[in-house]
Amino acid sequence: MKNRKFILPIALSLLLIILSIFHLVIGELSFNFTTFYNSIFNYNASNSTELIIHEFRIPRLLIALIAGSGLAVSGMLMQTLFNNPLAGPYVLGINTGSSLFVACSLMTGIPFFTNDFGIISSALIGAFIFGLIIIGFSTFVRSHISLLLIGLMLGSFTSSIISMLQTNSAAEELKSFTMWTMGSLQQVEFKQLPLIVIVFMIGMLLSVFLIKPLNTLVLGVKASSMLGLNIKMIRFTSIGVTAVLTGLITAFCGPIAFVGLAVPNITRLLFKTQSHGILLVGNSLIGACFLVGSDLLIELVEPYFHLPINVFTSFIGAPIVIYILIKRLK
């Protein structure tokens, strides 16, 4: 057991490095370390190789790493908070909040909201507002199950509004929204990376502070309360961190399904522990490997047909979740 806790993170780290290198060098583009270094610190726009690495390869790889880790950690927080292996970062309606605001932006015909900045801003605002709504409910709803149901109903309510907008939208607006819902790791620009990394690191740092409370919460709500754990504060913080990470990723990548649902379950199966310090590291690594590997496969088939990231993660993630459910029933 102890060896597993040390060997698995090292093996996953090596796998992530290998996947990341393949992700960078895939295709006909050839470059050396000097070119790669210049692409980051001494960028020359007239050099086509540096241009491709700077504007496309690096942003796509980094957002895959961040999105995979962020969604997996968010899923871990939600599954522990609700004591439910089927809870995920989108279960509280935060993702549908982003989708609603993006739908309003793309399908209301307001010119300001049709550019990339407008879409990203709309997604962030939607996630933030719906995160605040859920946090507001969490302050007076005692039961985790009740809060989970509120999140599901909130998601259903916003989905109905989105459906009404889709019914009354023009073909071009409907196409733009549909393409956004399929997800993409190719929309991030190099200049946006510092902001994305800072917000991501804040979310992950807050997750570290939740390790001890989450370890206690595994014992159950009543036992945790008797041990002096402030359940409302833990709930508030967990939902807040999930809103920050999920909102950030949804804003820049669109919705990406099943990563936050499948990866935390895979991590628990592999590490066989309830220690959230280990699970936090495991989810970060496995989530990053999962999404970088998925995007690598997408790049391999890209010359033949276009495969959106949300479609691919659903295709891979759904059978994994079904397998986990069957395994638990046995």
Buried (B, 14 or more C-beta within 10 A) or exposed (E): EEEEBEEBBEEBBEBBEEBBEBBBEBEEBEBEEEBBEBBEEEBEEEBEBBBBBBBBBBBBBBBBBBBBBBBBBBBBBBBBBBEBBBBBBBBBBBBBBBBBBBBBBBBEEEEEBBEEEBBBBBBBBBBBBBBBBBBEBBEEBEEBEEBBEBBBEBBEEBBEBBEEBBEEBEEEBBEBBEEBBBBBBEBBEBEBBEEBEEBBEBBBEBBEEBBEBBBBBEEEBEEBEEEEBEBEEBBBBBBBBBBBBBBBBBBBBBBBBBBBBBBBBBBBEEBEBEBBBBBBBBBBBBBBBBBBBBBBEBBEEEEEEEBBBBBBBBEBBBEBBEBBEEEEEE
